[in-house]
């Protein structure tokens, strides 16, 4: 069994932790991870 992909979203109100469902939506998770690592979401409000 593989380790799940997890993430944290940091806001002014606190931190939200989440788990992505790689086995159910592998392309969506891969695209999301690519956008996150490229900095696409940095600074969005």
C-alpha positions as CSV (number, residue, x, y, z in Angstrom):
1,X,0.0,0.0,0.0
2,X,1.4,3.4,-1.0
3,X,1.7,6.5,1.2
4,X,-1.2,8.9,0.5
5,X,-0.5,12.3,-1.0
6,X,-1.2,15.0,1.6
7,X,-1.0,18.7,1.7
8,X,-1.4,21.8,3.9
9,X,-3.2,25.0,3.0
10,X,-1.9,27.9,5.1
11,X,-4.3,30.9,5.6
12,X,-4.5,33.8,8.0
13,X,-7.1,31.8,9.9
14,X,-5.0,28.7,10.3
15,X,-3.8,25.6,8.5
16,X,-6.0,23.1,6.7
17,X,-4.6,19.6,6.2
18,X,-5.9,17.4,3.4
19,X,-5.4,14.1,1.7
20,X,-5.6,13.6,-2.1
21,X,-7.0,10.4,-3.6
22,X,-4.3,9.3,-6.0
23,X,-5.9,5.9,-6.8
24,X,-9.4,7.4,-7.5
25,X,-8.2,10.4,-9.5
26,X,-4.6,10.0,-10.5
27,X,-4.6,12.6,-13.3
28,X,-6.3,15.2,-11.2
29,X,-3.9,14.7,-8.3
30,X,-0.9,14.8,-10.6
31,X,-2.1,18.0,-12.2
32,X,-2.8,19.6,-8.8
33,X,0.7,18.6,-7.5
34,X,2.3,20.0,-10.7
35,X,0.5,23.4,-10.2
36,X,1.4,23.5,-6.5
37,X,5.1,22.8,-7.1
38,X,5.2,25.4,-9.9
39,X,4.0,28.1,-7.5
40,X,0.7,28.6,-9.4
41,X,-1.3,29.0,-6.2
42,X,1.2,31.2,-4.3
43,X,-0.3,34.5,-3.2
44,X,-3.8,33.8,-4.5
45,X,-6.6,35.2,-2.3
